[in-house]
Amino acid sequence: MKYTITNRIEMNIIYTLILSLLIALPCYQSTAQKPQSFLNQKIVLALNNPLLSLSAETGNLQKMRYETLFGNKESHLNGRYSTQQPNITFMVNPMTPDDAVAYEIKVAKEMGVDGFKFPLVIDADQSYMDRAVKNITYYVTSAVNRKLDFTFSIELILKRDPASMSEDLMYDVLQTRLKEIFQNTKYSDKWLRSSDNKIVVFTKSPLHVLDKTRVAKEKELTDHPEMIKEVHSTLNSLSSSLNTKLTYVFETKYPSNQRFNEEVLKLFPAISQSKRSMALEENVAALKNLCKSNNKPFIQNVYPDHLSSQMRLKKNDQLVQENSDESKGLSLNDVYVAGQDLKLTHTYRSLLQSAVDNDAAMINLMSWNYFDNGSHIAPEAHHGFGYGMLLRYYKKIWLDEEDQNINRELLMTSYKATSSKHLSKARPEVKCTIQNLDKDEQEDRIEVLTILREPGEVYCNGKLLGKAPAGIHAFYAPYQEGEVSVELKRGPKEIIQYSTPKVIKNNSEKMDWMTYSFTNLDEKIGLYYQNIVLDFEIKQMYRRFIVSEANQKIWRNALQKRYLEKLNALYVYGETPQKFLSVCKKIDKKYRETIRTILDSFQFKVWLEMEENASKNKGISNVIDPMNDLLLEGESSLDKDDI
């Protein structure tokens, strides 16, 4: 008889019943034991796209560079309108896979992230899965070899079409890929483990593991909890072939259904909900109360921003398939992209405060580097470094650290580069499909946020906003065109002052609706992060060329100057690709002339050839990331039956 998924379920149900009977036997203990916590400590996990590092061999460099992002020609957009620009591409040339992922880990740690969660899309094509598994392995082995204090986890994206992927095929793919990942990383202790030493695996659409639960209605699932047991048994049966024990976090489809979720928590040690479901406050409250009453860990979702790059057709709201024939013939007038009203950093801060107030067991950061979805906090031209600094601030309070002193005072400014009045006229149009703001609130403001050791007066564009107390505080200044200038004073003494490099325009030449954020510490932090990769770069150059210590310093300074000049040029000329690329060409020329002074003619010729090859490197360009489509769940209007 063929040993199918049904056989496995039956065996595991029998095992579960026997185990339940044993547990039900009287236990003559003198004192009640305190329930064991799920994780050994609180942790911040961020969703990581393993294809988006600046790796010459394993990164999708076309998703990182200006020429194929904001600088792309309309005729080449092919279904996406991308405005993001990762800072790392201005800092250094593409690196080795090991150096590239080490940079991501180190910077994420500096910004308050404790670990990465890698999505494993179960019905993705083989080329994507092969690449994803390989890149995930690079992350874990790099952390092990370099002794980096970081952790990792897998999130199973289980949504599937049974017509193309049967239950048995799904099970075989899960088994094969998980085994491959854990064996390749030698079951490293870098994998997130529960307090009972099981590897923690997150799930998305877990009801899709069985055909009948995939299509079952909410009432049917609630009235027949044995169906949830079958899902649990199916997932649990994977452990037997993996040479390790797994434990699962169940993402609920019905966060406000207490009966359903209590049945889930009888079997699974933790429960979570999607970003989409959090748009309804009653969903969040219901799950918080459920976790508290059942003594289970509460997982707080946190997201900083949202602007999708995925085009939708105006005529029918359908997604434009990336690189399809249809996408190549569309005009920006035919499509729109989806955003959300998040009141600049207000929603992000509120979610972090919620993690503090509810003593969450884990903060689930919606992404580290999904730039195409705008949910990232990785250093990028719009989001900068402020989102990471806010995470660090709230994390200290959340962890109840004894040292909560503010070491560096922060003055942070956030705004949209163009008014929301122009969204309907933009090319492409921006539609805010999930409303997070009250009716009397709007995005057309300038947010000025402070984190201070002691009170101070805050000014925006020369006007006093008020006196900010010690700790964190936000003001909202009137929205106006032109340069944004902010200042912190204590009496007559000016403590902090700067003008933001991105001016507000009445109507931009290119649509750019992602939130811009700047702080007084941007240059200092940016150079600090760049030095991480420059240590790698200089080491590589030292192996190839004879460079004295003094010349190494000149080289490093030249790279730092190039980074700052290109980033500033992006803010000034980024909307006009021809002008921006012309300015970058001049910046590169100055940089190369500096390097000419520290290398002999032969070495310079070799180096110049390496530079030109690096600029042409596209990395992996034939792998389409299916997660981009799956992240679109937060864009459409809410259907209560599908939450």
C-alpha positions as CSV (number, residue, x, y, z in Angstrom):
1,M,0.0,0.0,0.0
2,K,1.3,3.5,-0.9
3,Y,2.2,5.4,2.2
4,T,0.3,8.7,1.4
5,I,-0.3,11.8,3.4
6,T,-3.6,10.2,4.6
7,N,-1.7,7.3,6.2
8,R,0.6,9.8,8.0
9,I,-2.4,11.7,9.3
10,E,-4.1,8.6,10.6
11,M,-0.9,7.4,12.4
12,N,-0.4,10.8,14.0
13,I,-4.0,11.1,15.1
14,I,-3.6,7.7,16.9
15,Y,-0.4,8.9,18.4
16,T,-2.1,12.2,19.5
17,L,-5.0,10.3,21.2
18,I,-2.6,8.0,23.1
19,L,-0.6,11.0,24.2
20,S,-3.8,12.8,25.3
21,L,-4.8,9.9,27.4
22,L,-1.5,9.7,29.1
23,I,-1.6,13.4,29.8
24,A,-5.1,13.1,31.2
25,L,-3.9,10.6,33.9
26,P,-3.8,12.0,37.4
27,C,-0.5,13.7,38.4
28,Y,0.0,13.7,42.1
29,Q,2.2,16.8,42.4
30,S,2.2,18.9,45.5
31,T,2.4,22.2,43.6
32,A,1.1,23.3,40.2
33,Q,3.8,24.0,37.6
34,K,4.0,27.3,35.8
35,P,3.4,26.8,32.1
36,Q,6.6,26.9,30.1
37,S,7.2,29.9,27.9
38,F,7.3,29.4,24.2
39,L,10.6,31.2,23.6
40,N,13.5,31.6,26.0
41,Q,13.6,35.4,25.5
42,K,11.8,38.2,23.7
43,I,12.9,38.7,20.1
44,V,12.5,41.0,17.1
45,L,12.2,39.0,13.8
46,A,12.1,40.7,10.4
47,L,11.0,39.1,7.1
48,N,14.0,38.9,4.8
49,N,14.1,38.5,1.1
50,P,17.2,36.3,0.6
51,L,17.5,37.4,-3.0
52,L,18.0,41.0,-2.1
53,S,21.6,41.4,-0.9
54,L,24.3,43.2,-2.8
55,S,26.0,39.9,-3.8
56,A,27.7,39.7,-7.1
57,E,26.8,36.1,-7.5
58,T,23.5,35.5,-5.6
59,G,21.7,38.9,-5.4
60,N,19.1,40.2,-7.8
61,L,21.0,43.4,-8.5
62,Q,18.4,44.7,-10.9
63,K,16.1,45.1,-7.8
64,M,18.8,47.2,-6.1
65,R,20.0,49.7,-8.7
66,Y,18.6,53.1,-9.7
67,E,18.8,52.3,-13.4
68,T,16.3,49.5,-13.1
69,L,14.2,51.1,-10.2
70,F,13.2,54.8,-10.1
71,G,15.4,55.5,-13.1
72,N,13.8,52.9,-15.4
73,K,12.2,54.0,-18.6
74,E,8.4,53.8,-18.8
75,S,8.6,51.3,-21.7
76,H,10.8,49.0,-19.5
77,L,8.7,48.9,-16.4
78,N,7.0,45.6,-17.2
79,G,4.4,45.6,-14.5
80,R,6.2,47.4,-11.6
81,Y,6.7,51.0,-10.7
82,S,9.6,51.1,-8.2
83,T,10.7,54.2,-6.4
84,Q,12.9,52.7,-3.7
85,Q,16.7,53.0,-3.6
86,P,18.8,50.9,-1.2
87,N,21.6,52.9,0.3
88,I,24.1,50.0,0.0
89,T,24.3,50.4,-3.8
90,F,26.0,53.8,-3.3
91,M,28.3,52.6,-0.6
92,V,30.2,49.8,-2.4
93,N,30.4,47.5,-5.4
94,P,28.7,44.1,-5.3
95,M,30.4,41.8,-2.8
96,T,31.0,38.1,-2.3
97,P,27.9,36.3,-1.0
98,D,29.5,35.9,2.4
99,D,30.3,39.6,2.8
100,A,27.0,40.7,1.4
101,V,24.9,38.7,3.9
102,A,27.3,39.5,6.7
103,Y,26.6,43.2,6.1
104,E,22.8,42.7,6.1
105,I,23.1,40.8,9.4
106,K,25.4,43.3,11.1
107,V,23.3,46.4,10.1
108,A,20.0,44.7,11.0
109,K,21.5,43.9,14.5
110,E,22.6,47.6,14.8
111,M,19.0,48.7,14.0
112,G,17.5,46.4,16.7
113,V,16.6,43.3,14.7
114,D,17.5,40.0,16.4
115,G,16.9,37.6,13.5
116,F,15.6,37.1,10.0
117,K,12.6,35.1,9.0
118,F,12.9,33.6,5.5
119,P,9.8,32.9,3.4
120,L,9.6,29.5,1.7
121,V,6.9,29.7,-1.0
122,I,5.7,26.1,-1.3
123,D,4.3,26.4,-4.9
124,A,7.2,28.4,-6.3
125,D,9.0,27.1,-9.3
126,Q,12.2,25.1,-8.9
127,S,14.6,27.8,-10.0
128,Y,13.4,30.2,-7.3
129,M,13.4,27.5,-4.6
130,D,16.9,26.4,-5.5
131,R,18.2,29.9,-5.3
132,A,16.2,30.7,-2.1
133,V,17.6,27.6,-0.3
134,K,21.1,28.4,-1.4
135,N,20.9,32.0,-0.3
136,I,19.4,31.1,3.1
137,T,22.3,28.8,3.6
138,Y,24.7,31.6,3.0
139,Y,23.1,33.7,5.7
140,V,23.2,31.0,8.4
141,T,26.7,29.8,7.6
142,S,28.0,33.3,7.5
143,A,26.6,34.0,10.9
144,V,28.1,30.8,12.2
145,N,31.6,31.3,10.7
146,R,31.8,35.0,11.8
147,K,30.3,34.2,15.2
148,L,27.5,36.8,14.7
149,D,24.9,37.0,17.4
150,F,21.8,36.5,15.2
151,T,19.0,34.0,14.7
152,F,17.0,32.7,11.8
153,S,13.7,31.1,11.1
154,I,11.6,29.8,8.2
155,E,8.1,30.9,7.3
156,L,6.1,28.4,5.2
157,I,3.9,30.1,2.7
158,L,1.5,27.3,2.2
159,K,-1.1,28.8,-0.1
160,R,-1.4,26.6,-3.1
161,D,-3.7,25.7,-6.0
162,P,-4.6,22.0,-5.7
163,A,-5.0,21.8,-9.5
164,S,-1.2,22.3,-9.8
165,M,0.0,21.0,-6.4
166,S,-1.6,18.1,-4.7
167,E,-1.4,17.4,-1.0
168,D,1.2,14.7,-1.5
169,L,3.3,16.9,-3.8
170,M,3.1,19.7,-1.3
171,Y,4.2,17.3,1.5
172,D,7.1,16.0,-0.6
173,V,8.3,19.6,-1.4
174,L,8.1,20.6,2.2
175,Q,10.0,17.6,3.3
176,T,12.7,17.9,0.7
177,R,13.3,21.6,1.0
178,L,13.3,21.8,4.8
179,K,15.6,18.8,5.0
180,E,17.9,20.5,2.4
181,I,17.9,23.8,4.4
182,F,18.6,22.2,7.8
183,Q,21.1,19.7,6.6
184,N,23.0,22.4,4.6
185,T,23.3,24.5,7.7
186,K,24.1,21.4,9.9
187,Y,21.1,22.1,12.1
188,S,22.9,25.1,13.4
189,D,22.0,26.6,16.8
190,K,21.4,29.8,14.9
191,W,17.9,28.5,14.1
192,L,15.3,29.9,16.4
193,R,14.3,27.3,18.9
194,S,11.5,27.1,21.4
195,S,12.1,26.7,25.1
196,D,11.8,22.9,24.7
197,N,14.5,23.0,22.0
198,K,12.4,22.6,18.9
199,I,13.1,24.6,15.7
200,V,10.4,27.2,15.4
201,V,8.7,27.4,12.0
202,F,6.1,30.0,11.1
203,T,3.2,29.3,8.8
204,K,1.1,31.4,6.5
205,S,-2.2,29.9,5.2
206,P,-1.7,26.7,7.2
207,L,-5.2,25.5,6.4
208,H,-3.9,24.9,2.8
209,V,-2.0,21.8,3.8
210,L,-5.2,19.8,3.3
211,D,-7.6,20.2,0.5
212,K,-10.7,20.0,2.7
213,T,-9.5,22.6,5.2
214,R,-8.3,24.9,2.4
215,V,-11.9,25.2,1.2
216,A,-13.8,24.7,4.5
217,K,-15.9,27.6,5.8
218,E,-15.3,29.3,9.1
219,K,-18.3,27.6,10.8
220,E,-17.4,24.2,9.6
221,L,-13.8,24.5,10.9
222,T,-15.2,25.8,14.2
223,D,-17.7,23.1,14.7
224,H,-15.3,20.3,13.6
225,P,-12.0,20.9,15.5
226,E,-10.7,17.5,14.4
227,M,-10.0,19.2,11.1
228,I,-7.5,21.4,12.9
229,K,-6.0,18.3,14.5
230,E,-5.4,16.9,11.0
231,V,-3.6,20.0,10.0
232,H,-1.5,19.8,13.1
233,S,-0.7,16.1,12.5
234,T,0.3,16.7,8.9
235,L,2.8,19.4,9.9
236,N,4.1,17.4,12.9
237,S,4.7,14.4,10.7
238,L,7.5,16.3,8.9
239,S,9.8,16.0,11.9
240,S,10.2,12.3,11.5
241,S,12.2,12.6,8.3
242,L,14.1,15.7,9.2
243,N,16.3,14.4,12.0
244,T,15.1,17.3,14.2
245,K,11.9,18.4,16.0
246,L,9.9,21.3,14.7
247,T,7.2,23.4,16.4
248,Y,4.8,25.7,14.5
249,V,3.3,29.1,14.8
250,F,-0.2,29.0,13.3
251,E,-1.3,32.1,11.4
252,T,-5.0,32.2,12.0
253,K,-7.5,33.1,9.2
254,Y,-10.1,34.1,11.8
255,P,-8.4,36.3,14.5
256,S,-11.8,37.3,16.1
257,N,-13.2,33.7,16.3
258,Q,-12.4,32.7,19.9
259,R,-13.7,29.1,19.5
260,F,-11.6,28.4,16.5
261,N,-8.4,30.0,17.9
262,E,-8.8,28.2,21.2
263,E,-8.9,24.9,19.4
264,V,-5.7,26.0,17.5
265,L,-4.0,26.8,20.8
266,K,-4.8,23.4,22.2
267,L,-2.4,22.0,19.6
268,F,-0.1,24.8,18.5
269,P,2.2,26.6,21.0
270,A,1.7,30.0,19.4
271,I,-0.7,31.9,17.1
272,S,-0.3,34.9,14.8
273,Q,-2.3,37.0,12.4
274,S,-1.6,38.6,9.1
275,K,-0.9,42.3,8.6
276,R,-4.1,42.6,6.6
277,S,-6.3,41.4,9.5
278,M,-4.7,44.0,11.8
279,A,-6.5,46.7,9.9
280,L,-9.6,45.8,12.1
281,E,-8.9,46.8,15.7
282,E,-11.3,44.1,17.0
283,N,-9.1,41.4,15.4
284,V,-6.0,42.6,17.3
285,A,-7.9,43.0,20.6
286,A,-9.5,39.5,20.2
287,L,-6.1,37.8,19.7
288,K,-4.4,39.7,22.5
289,N,-7.2,38.7,24.9
290,L,-7.1,35.1,23.7
291,C,-3.3,34.8,24.2
292,K,-3.6,36.3,27.6
293,S,-6.4,34.1,28.8
294,N,-4.7,31.0,27.5
295,N,-1.3,32.0,28.8
296,K,0.1,31.9,25.2
297,P,2.7,34.2,23.6
298,F,1.3,37.3,21.9
299,I,3.1,38.2,18.6
300,Q,3.0,41.9,17.7
301,N,3.1,42.7,14.0
302,V,4.8,45.9,13.2
303,Y,5.1,47.7,9.8
304,P,6.7,51.1,9.0
305,D,5.2,52.0,5.6
306,H,3.4,50.7,2.6
307,L,3.6,51.5,-1.1
308,S,3.4,48.7,-3.5
309,S,5.3,48.7,-6.8
310,Q,2.9,46.2,-8.3
311,M,0.7,47.8,-11.0
312,R,-3.0,47.1,-11.2
313,L,-5.3,47.9,-14.2
314,K,-7.6,50.8,-13.6
315,K,-10.3,49.3,-15.7
316,N,-10.8,46.1,-13.6
317,D,-8.4,46.3,-10.6
318,Q,-6.6,43.2,-11.8
319,L,-2.9,42.7,-11.1
320,V,-0.5,43.2,-14.0
321,Q,1.6,40.1,-14.3
322,E,5.2,41.1,-14.1
323,N,7.1,40.7,-17.4
324,S,4.0,39.6,-19.2
325,D,3.1,40.6,-22.8
326,E,0.4,42.8,-21.4
327,S,2.7,44.6,-19.1
328,K,5.0,45.6,-21.9
329,G,2.3,47.5,-23.8
330,L,0.8,49.5,-20.9
331,S,1.0,53.2,-20.3
332,L,1.2,54.6,-16.7
333,N,-2.2,56.2,-17.4
334,D,-3.7,52.7,-17.6
335,V,-2.6,51.5,-14.1
336,Y,-2.4,52.4,-10.5
337,V,-0.4,51.3,-7.4
338,A,-1.7,50.7,-3.9
339,G,-0.6,52.5,-0.7
340,Q,-1.9,52.9,2.8
341,D,-2.5,55.9,5.0
342,L,-0.2,55.4,8.0
343,K,0.2,59.0,9.2
344,L,3.9,58.9,8.5
345,T,5.6,57.2,11.4
346,H,2.6,57.3,13.7
347,T,1.3,53.8,12.9
348,Y,4.8,52.3,13.2
349,R,5.3,53.9,16.6
350,S,1.8,52.9,17.8
351,L,2.5,49.3,16.9
352,L,5.8,49.3,18.8
353,Q,4.1,50.9,21.8
354,S,1.5,48.1,21.6
355,A,4.3,45.5,21.9
356,V,5.4,47.3,25.1
357,D,1.9,47.7,26.5
358,N,1.0,44.1,25.9
359,D,4.3,42.7,26.9
360,A,4.5,40.9,23.5
361,A,6.6,37.7,23.3
362,M,7.8,38.7,19.9
363,I,7.9,41.6,17.5
364,N,7.2,40.5,13.9
365,L,8.6,43.2,11.7
366,M,6.8,42.9,8.4
367,S,10.1,43.2,6.5
368,W,13.7,44.0,6.6
369,N,14.2,44.4,2.8
370,Y,11.0,43.9,0.8
371,F,11.6,47.3,-0.9
372,D,9.0,46.6,-3.5
373,N,6.3,46.6,-0.8
374,G,7.6,49.7,1.1
375,S,7.5,47.7,4.3
376,H,11.3,47.7,4.9
377,I,13.5,49.3,7.5
378,A,16.8,48.4,5.8
379,P,18.7,51.6,5.0
380,E,17.1,53.0,1.9
381,A,16.9,56.5,0.5
382,H,13.3,57.1,1.7
383,H,13.3,55.4,5.1
384,G,16.9,56.2,6.0
385,F,18.0,55.2,9.5
386,G,15.2,56.7,11.6
387,Y,12.9,53.6,11.6
388,G,15.8,51.6,13.1
389,M,16.5,54.2,15.8
390,L,12.8,54.2,16.7
391,L,12.9,50.4,17.0
392,R,15.9,50.5,19.3
393,Y,14.2,53.1,21.5
394,Y,11.0,51.1,22.0
395,K,12.9,47.8,22.2
396,K,14.8,49.0,25.3
397,I,11.5,49.8,27.1
398,W,10.0,46.5,25.8
399,L,12.9,44.5,27.2
400,D,12.8,46.5,30.4
401,E,16.5,47.2,30.2
402,E,18.0,48.9,33.2
403,D,20.0,51.3,31.0
404,Q,17.3,53.3,29.2
405,N,19.3,56.4,29.0
406,I,19.2,58.3,25.7
407,N,22.8,58.3,24.5
408,R,22.1,60.3,21.3
409,E,19.3,62.8,21.0
410,L,17.2,62.5,17.9
411,L,15.4,65.0,15.8
412,M,13.6,63.2,13.0
413,T,11.6,64.6,10.2
414,S,9.1,62.7,8.0
415,Y,6.8,63.7,5.2
416,K,5.6,62.9,1.7
417,A,7.5,64.6,-1.2
418,T,4.2,65.6,-2.9
419,S,0.7,66.4,-1.6
420,S,-2.0,63.7,-1.4
421,K,-4.1,66.1,-3.6
422,H,-2.1,64.9,-6.6
423,L,-2.4,61.2,-6.0
424,S,-5.3,60.8,-8.4
425,K,-3.4,62.8,-11.1
426,A,-0.1,61.0,-10.6
427,R,1.3,58.6,-13.2
428,P,0.7,56.0,-12.0
429,E,-2.2,56.9,-9.8
430,V,-1.9,56.0,-6.1
431,K,-4.9,54.5,-4.4
432,C,-5.0,54.1,-0.6
433,T,-6.9,50.9,-0.3
434,I,-6.8,50.4,3.5
435,Q,-7.5,53.5,5.6
436,N,-5.6,53.6,8.9
437,L,-6.3,57.3,9.7
438,D,-9.3,58.9,11.2
439,K,-11.4,61.2,9.0
440,D,-9.9,64.4,10.5
441,E,-6.3,63.2,9.9
442,Q,-4.3,63.5,6.8
443,E,-0.8,62.7,5.4
444,D,-0.3,66.3,4.3
445,R,1.7,67.3,7.3
446,I,5.4,67.4,8.3
447,E,6.1,65.2,11.3
448,V,8.9,66.3,13.6
449,L,9.7,63.7,16.2
450,T,12.1,64.0,19.1
451,I,13.9,61.6,21.5
452,L,15.5,63.8,24.1
453,R,17.4,63.6,27.4
454,E,15.7,66.8,28.6
455,P,13.0,69.2,27.3
456,G,13.7,71.5,24.4
457,E,11.9,73.9,22.0
458,V,11.2,72.5,18.5
459,Y,11.0,74.6,15.3
460,C,10.0,73.7,11.8
461,N,10.6,76.2,8.9
462,G,11.3,78.9,11.5
463,K,8.0,78.4,13.4
464,L,7.9,77.2,17.0
465,L,6.0,73.9,17.3
466,G,6.2,73.7,21.0
467,K,8.3,72.4,23.9
468,A,9.2,68.7,23.6
469,P,9.4,66.8,26.8
470,A,12.2,64.3,27.7
471,G,11.7,61.0,26.0
472,I,9.8,60.6,22.7
473,H,7.3,63.2,21.3
474,A,5.9,64.1,17.9
475,F,4.7,67.4,16.5
476,Y,2.9,67.9,13.2
477,A,3.8,71.1,11.3
478,P,1.8,72.6,8.3
479,Y,2.6,71.1,5.0
480,Q,4.3,73.5,2.6
481,E,6.4,73.4,-0.5
482,G,10.1,73.9,-0.5
483,E,13.0,73.0,1.8
484,V,12.2,71.6,5.3
485,S,14.3,73.1,8.1
486,V,14.1,71.9,11.7
487,E,15.7,73.0,14.9
488,L,16.0,72.1,18.5
489,K,16.8,74.8,21.1
490,R,17.2,75.0,24.8
491,G,16.7,78.7,25.6
492,P,18.9,80.7,23.3
493,K,21.2,77.8,22.6
494,E,20.8,75.9,19.4
495,I,21.3,72.1,20.1
496,I,20.4,70.5,16.7
497,Q,19.7,72.1,13.3
498,Y,19.5,70.7,9.8
499,S,17.6,71.1,6.5
500,T,16.4,68.0,4.7
501,P,17.9,67.2,1.3
502,K,14.5,66.3,-0.3
503,V,12.3,69.4,-1.0
504,I,8.5,69.2,-1.1
505,K,7.1,69.9,-4.5
506,N,3.7,70.9,-5.6
507,N,3.7,68.3,-8.3
508,S,6.6,65.9,-9.0
509,E,7.7,64.9,-12.4
510,K,7.6,61.2,-11.2
511,M,5.2,59.7,-8.7
512,D,7.1,59.1,-5.4
513,W,4.7,58.5,-2.5
514,M,6.8,56.6,-0.1
515,T,7.5,58.4,3.2
516,Y,10.8,60.3,3.4
517,S,12.4,60.3,6.8
518,F,15.6,62.2,7.9
519,T,17.4,62.6,11.2
520,N,20.3,64.7,12.6
521,L,22.4,61.5,12.8
522,D,22.0,60.3,9.2
523,E,25.5,61.1,7.9
524,K,27.2,59.7,11.0
525,I,25.2,56.5,11.0
526,G,25.5,56.1,7.2
527,L,29.3,56.3,7.3
528,Y,29.3,53.9,10.3
529,Y,27.4,51.3,8.3
530,Q,29.4,51.9,5.2
531,N,32.6,51.2,7.1
532,I,31.3,47.7,7.8
533,V,31.4,47.0,4.0
534,L,34.5,49.1,3.4
535,D,36.4,46.8,5.8
536,F,35.4,44.0,3.4
537,E,36.2,46.0,0.3
538,I,39.6,47.2,1.5
539,K,40.6,43.7,2.5
540,Q,39.7,42.5,-1.0
541,M,41.7,45.4,-2.6
542,Y,44.7,44.7,-0.3
543,R,44.8,41.1,-1.6
544,R,45.0,42.3,-5.2
545,F,47.0,45.5,-5.0
546,I,49.9,46.9,-3.1
547,V,48.3,49.7,-1.0
548,S,50.0,51.3,2.0
549,E,48.1,52.0,5.2
550,A,48.0,55.8,4.3
551,N,46.6,55.0,0.9
552,Q,44.0,52.7,2.3
553,K,42.7,55.6,4.3
554,I,42.6,57.8,1.2
555,W,40.7,55.0,-0.6
556,R,38.2,54.7,2.2
557,N,37.6,58.5,2.3
558,A,37.1,58.5,-1.4
559,L,34.4,55.8,-1.2
560,Q,32.7,57.7,1.7
561,K,32.6,60.9,-0.3
562,R,31.2,59.1,-3.3
563,Y,28.4,57.6,-1.2
564,L,27.4,60.9,0.3
565,E,27.5,62.8,-3.0
566,K,25.4,60.2,-4.8
567,L,22.8,60.0,-2.1
568,N,22.4,63.7,-2.0
569,A,22.3,63.8,-5.9
570,L,19.4,61.3,-5.7
571,Y,17.4,63.6,-3.5
572,V,17.9,66.6,-5.8
573,Y,17.9,64.9,-9.3
574,G,16.3,61.5,-8.7
575,E,13.1,62.3,-10.5
576,T,15.0,63.1,-13.7
577,P,17.1,60.0,-14.6
578,Q,19.1,61.6,-17.3
579,K,20.3,64.4,-15.0
580,F,20.9,62.1,-12.1
581,L,23.0,59.6,-14.1
582,S,25.0,62.5,-15.6
583,V,25.8,63.8,-12.1
584,C,26.7,60.3,-10.9
585,K,29.1,59.9,-13.9
586,K,31.0,63.0,-12.7
587,I,31.1,61.7,-9.1
588,D,32.5,58.4,-10.4
589,K,35.1,60.2,-12.5
590,K,36.4,62.2,-9.4
591,Y,36.5,58.9,-7.4
592,R,38.5,57.2,-10.1
593,E,40.9,60.1,-10.4
594,T,41.6,59.7,-6.7
595,I,42.3,56.0,-7.0
596,R,44.6,56.7,-9.9
597,T,46.9,58.6,-7.5
598,I,47.4,55.6,-5.2
599,L,47.9,52.8,-7.8
600,D,50.6,52.4,-10.4
601,S,49.4,52.5,-14.0
602,F,49.2,48.7,-14.4
603,Q,47.3,48.2,-11.2
604,F,45.0,51.1,-12.0
605,K,44.2,49.5,-15.4
606,V,43.3,46.2,-13.7
607,W,41.2,48.0,-11.1
608,L,39.4,50.1,-13.7
609,E,38.4,47.0,-15.6
610,M,37.1,45.4,-12.3
611,E,35.0,48.6,-11.7
612,E,33.5,48.5,-15.1
613,N,32.6,44.8,-14.8
614,A,31.0,45.5,-11.4
615,S,28.8,48.2,-12.8
616,K,27.5,45.8,-15.5
617,N,26.9,42.9,-13.1
618,K,23.2,42.1,-13.0
619,G,23.6,39.3,-10.5
620,I,20.7,36.8,-10.8
621,S,18.2,38.1,-13.3
622,N,16.1,35.2,-14.3
623,V,14.4,34.4,-11.0
624,I,11.0,35.9,-10.3
625,D,10.2,36.2,-6.6
626,P,6.7,34.9,-5.9
627,M,6.7,36.7,-2.5
628,N,6.1,40.0,-4.2
629,D,2.6,38.8,-5.2
630,L,1.9,37.2,-1.9
631,L,2.7,40.5,0.0
632,L,-0.1,42.1,-2.0
633,E,-2.6,40.8,0.6
634,G,-2.4,44.0,2.5
635,E,-3.5,46.1,-0.5
636,S,-7.1,45.0,-1.3
637,S,-10.2,46.1,0.5
638,L,-11.1,43.9,3.5
639,D,-13.5,41.0,3.0
640,K,-14.5,39.8,6.5
641,D,-15.0,36.3,5.2
642,D,-11.4,36.2,4.0
643,I,-9.5,37.6,6.9
